[in-house]
Amino acid sequence: RERGTRPRARARAMSELEPAAKPADDAAEMASLAETHCLSSRGAHATKPPFSYLHAFFRAMQEPYEPGTREDGYVVLAVAQNFLTVDTVQRRLALAMRSEQPAATAGYDNMRGSDRLRRALAAHMKRVLAPNHADGAIDPDRLCVSAGAGAVIDNLFMTITSPGDGVLIPAPYYPAFDNDLRVRNGVRAIPVAGADAESLPTAPSLDRAVEAFAAANSSSDSSPASAARALLLTNPSNPLGVVYAKSSMLHAARWALREGMHVVVDEVYASSEYYDVGPFVSALEWTPEDVLGNVGGSGTSKGGFKRDSDSDDSDDLRTSDSWTLEDARRAMATRLHVVYGLSKDFCASGYRVGVLSTRNEQVVKAMDNVAYFCCVPGPMQFAIAEMLEDEAWVDAFLEENSGNLRDAHAVLTSILTEGNVPVVPSSAGMFVWIDLSSFMKAPTWEEEKRLWTALFEDEKTRLLMTPGRDCRHNKPGCFRLCFAAVKREALEVAARRLVDFVKRYE
């Protein structure tokens, strides 16, 4: 590849990129922090930043790129927000807010969301997310609305796991999952890699991850040992932007349900498809027959889960003879949960509207209790319900947003591809996953950090991306780029800066 002089770093030392007070990971230092600052153990752990680059984000936001006024500013491609179609949704929300609201919106209501909002969400999910929804999969009485999908996941895992338990997550994954599971509930993420970045892990890989977690957390006393209690899937994927096939998702979910685990499916990017390379199929469309599965079958779904005919390893169908349709139906009724929200599909991360759909009535009952602490304000619930009930507007908005995502994706990927930067093909969400490992001196996490730091500090580049290590990827040198939070000109500038940088990096 073309080589040149190494980019000139800024005067400040690399060490200044570290957080001012980097929290300790070991128990002794956490205990010392708690004692010194009069914190609880939970409080001490909460001082840890949710991801490694938070300090860099704050610095970059103080000097952002601005055409014509700050041409050398930072371009931040590390935030999973969509501002591409925000004006359209803001106008519709403002219109809804001008409608006369009943006095009830100023008072207490159902802590899981008003009846009207839950009905509107259920109708939207049935019509848009899961038009072939399974019987009983979406019921307004079993929807739990909270202040964002993050709050939904926090409350859900409070109800289905205990402190110290583990949650299996196909890696690479959303970089804040580790924090979101740990910070209040004390639950640990267990990354499990697939055959490549685009594949879900095989059943043997999941088995090995469970066994390793159990061995590392075996308890010699009488207290119950921590265990892997759930599988957390995200479809479409963050950070990859791929849509997993129904068969791929079912293979992973079937394995977990047969192992007695909960399966949580995060579908917050469900309506953010911009290329039709394969249909998104919601877990709300799964039937007991799907979950029961069939012995045999062939083929590999791109970006998905390899079936038994594609591998010498035994897969999760090994217990098919002992599992019945009633077993599958009961597993879905108690241990399958789907998370959705408006933050991504509706350019509305500040609206804080997330929703859980579950058939487990006791989970609903528990969520009803804890939802008190993270309710969506009454006036916002009223306006969101009115917005979702306007189906013609919803359809037009989603079509406009899909086009905007497609255009932004094309702007970024065309420049990167032309510059020989390897890109994982994506079709949904707001992400481009790139592989810069060929530009590194060594395949190490230290070298990935050196590359990430240089991209951020170089005066001609000043680009903030998400490191692959934060996404728990198993290969150093990969990065996530979020392309929907900046304007087209900034996106073009960022892409050209990146291409120019890798030509000079050494």
Disulfide bonds with the S-S distance in Angstrom:
none
